[in-house]
Amino acid sequence: MSSDPGFASHYDTEHERLEWTVEAGGGEHILDLIPGVLGSVAVQVDGRTVGHVPKPTPQRPWRETRIEIDGEPVDVAVISNRPVMHTDVFVGGRSVRDRRTLEQAREAAPRPATNYETWIGGYYGHRRPMWRPVLSRGMAILAVISAVALVVLLVWMARPSGLLAGLVVIVALVLGYWVWFTTWTALMARVHLALLKRPELGETRRLAWFTAAMLGYPVLSVAVVVLVYGVARSLASR
């Protein structure tokens, strides 16, 4: 199967259609697909339920079932896609939409997601981050300013003095948190993208690396703050 095309940038109503007009068994029929609340899609022909097909998932992106309309076999397929699943109907082994064969459609379907892609992809709401995990030049400048403000904050914390100290503390805390959260988010996106390219590591090891990065960055950040505070307090006491 082909690579996952990623998050759909727009709605494709032609591929998301739930009502089909099919010619089978010597006549024209209306075929409706009714997604259920739970894990299946009901197949109705002329208002009568004739079968069900399981809903697709990232790990099983192609699901199909075969029904008969007046003795002629008809294949119904539902395909995993965000934000809305795709559908297709095949009469005589060819798509009612674009005349592709059933085998061609199967080959063009999204590839099954690995466990890692499913677990961590859920964290992002899809398999991969939608943004470029980098900091712009302006954000980098703000990061430097925030770092300087953090040092000033720690000095004032070591030797506080009046309203100005409070203002410095508030500004430094806001900028510091914003920069920290932005860099943490960018780091996790980079780690996720790198691990997506390393399926040979296996599911458990990739999940372990992602978890280590997710928890390690806050721990390292706290260690740096404690170290800088210790240095600032030492300088302020002189």
RAPE-V806422 format. One record per backbone hydrogen bond with DSSP energy under -0.5 kcal/mol. NH is the residue of the N-H (numbers start at 1). CO is the residue of the C=O. Records with the same first field share a line. If there is no record, write none. Layout:
# RAPE-V806422
NH->CO + CO
This chain:
# RAPE-V806422
2->107 + 109
8->82
13->11
15->12
16->12
20->31
22->20 + 29
24->22 + 27
27->24
29->22
31->20 + 29
32->30 + 44
33->18
34->32 + 42
35->33
36->40
41->53
42->34
43->51
44->32 + 42
45->48
46->30 + 44
48->45
50->43
51->43
53->41
55->39
57->60
60->57
63->61 + 78
65->76
67->74
69->72
70->68
72->69
74->67
75->90
76->65
77->88
78->63
79->86
80->61
86->79
87->15
88->77
90->75
91->94
92->73
94->91
95->100
96->89
99->95
102->93
105->101
106->102
107->103
108->104
109->105 + 106
111->2
113->58
118->114
119->115
120->116
121->116 + 117
122->118
123->119
124->120
125->121
126->121
133->131
134->132
140->136
141->137
142->138
143->139
144->140
145->141
146->142
147->143
148->144
149->145
150->146
151->147
152->148
153->149
154->150
155->151
156->152
157->153
158->154
159->155
160->157
165->161
166->162
167->163
168->164
169->165
170->166
171->167
172->168
173->169
174->170
175->171
176->172
177->173
178->174
179->175
180->176
181->177
182->178
183->179
184->180
185->181
186->182
187->183
188->184
189->185
190->186
191->187
192->188
193->189
194->190
195->191
196->192
197->193
198->195
201->198
202->199
206->202
207->203
208->204
209->205
210->206
211->207
212->208
213->209
214->210
215->211
216->212
217->213
218->214
219->215
220->216
221->217
222->218
223->219
224->220
225->221
226->222
227->223
228->224
229->225
230->226
231->227
232->228
233->229
234->230
235->231
236->232
237->233
238->235
